Amino acid sequence: MNTERTKNKGFAMMVMAVMVVLILAWVVIIAPVPEAHADCWCTRQMTDNTASDSYPSLYNGGIAWQGVDGSDFDIYYWDGATTTQITHNTATDQCPSLYNGEIAWYGDADGDNE
């Protein structure tokens, strides 16, 4: 008899856990975002050109990416307000990685990636 109660109690706990997960999923994914935080869920276009902008790297509100400046790829950075072209050279600078205020990338200045 105790075994039956234990099984029923375990099943009830499992059902409650699933319900909690479903409710949290609804709150996080489906529930409307309050007006004060509506911009948190918006898509923001970072570039507006005909060039190929790719390989974004995000960290702490900043974004680094590679983009074509006319003849080759260069590295760009957006700090939340302003876009800055980090590299401007004849080398192909690609695949930026942003962390803790620093950007690393590889470039092809003399025929090999460095």
N, C-alpha and C positions, 0 to 999 in steps of 0.2 A: 504494500500500500504506500509506504514512503517512497518507493522507487517511482510509482506512478505520479505522485505529487511533484517529485523532483523533475521528472520529465516535463510535466505540464508547466512548472515554474520556469524551467529552462526555455521551453518553447515560447512562453509569454514574454520573457526577457528578450529573446531574439526578435520577436515581432515588434516589441517596443523600440528596440535599437534600429530596426529597419525603418520604422515610422519616423524616428528622430532624424535619421539620415535623409529621408525623403523630404521632410519639412525643411531641413537646413539647405538641401539642394534647391528647393523652391525659393527660399529666401535669397540665396546667393545668385542663382541663375535667372529665375523668372520674375521675381518681385520687382516692381517698378523702382527706379532709383529716385531718391528724394531730389527735389529741384535744386537744392544747394550743392549737390554732388553730381548733377546731370552731366557735366563736362568730363567726368572721369570715364564715361563709357563711350564718348564720341571718338570718331576717327578724325585725325588731323592730317591733312596733306602737308608734307614737309617740303616737297620740291615741286616746282612747276616749270618743267622744261621738256624738251624733246629728247634729252639724253637718257642714257641708262643709269639709273641710280639704284644701287643694290647693296647687299651684305650689311644691313644695319646692325649696330651693336649698341645696346642700351645699358645705361648704368646711372642710377641715382638721378633720374630726370634728364640726363643728357643723352644725345644720340650721335653716333659717328657712323658714316657710311662712305662708300666709294661712289664716285660719280664721274662722268665724262665732262672734261672742261673744254672740249673741242677736238683734241687730238689723242688724249690718253686718259686713263683713270687717275683721279686724284682723291685725296681724303678730305671730307667735310665734317664739321662738328656743329651741332645745335645745342646751346646751353639752356634752352627753355625760353629764350627770347630772341637770340641772334644766331644766324648761321655764319660760320667762319670757314673759309677754305684753308685747310691746314697745310696741304702741299700744293705747290704750283711749279712743276718742273716738266722735263721731257720724259721722265721715267714713268712707268706704269706702276702706280701705288694702289694696292688692293687689300681687301679683307681686313678692315680695321677691327681691333678688339679694344673696347673701352673698359677701363676699370680704375676706380678711385682717382678720377681726374687725369688719368694718363691714357694715351692712345698708342697702341702698337699696330703695325701693319708691315706687309712686306712689299718691297719695291724692286723693280727690274731696271736699274740704272745702267748696267753695263752688260746686259745679256743673260744674267743669271739672277735668280731671286735672292734678295738679301734682307 
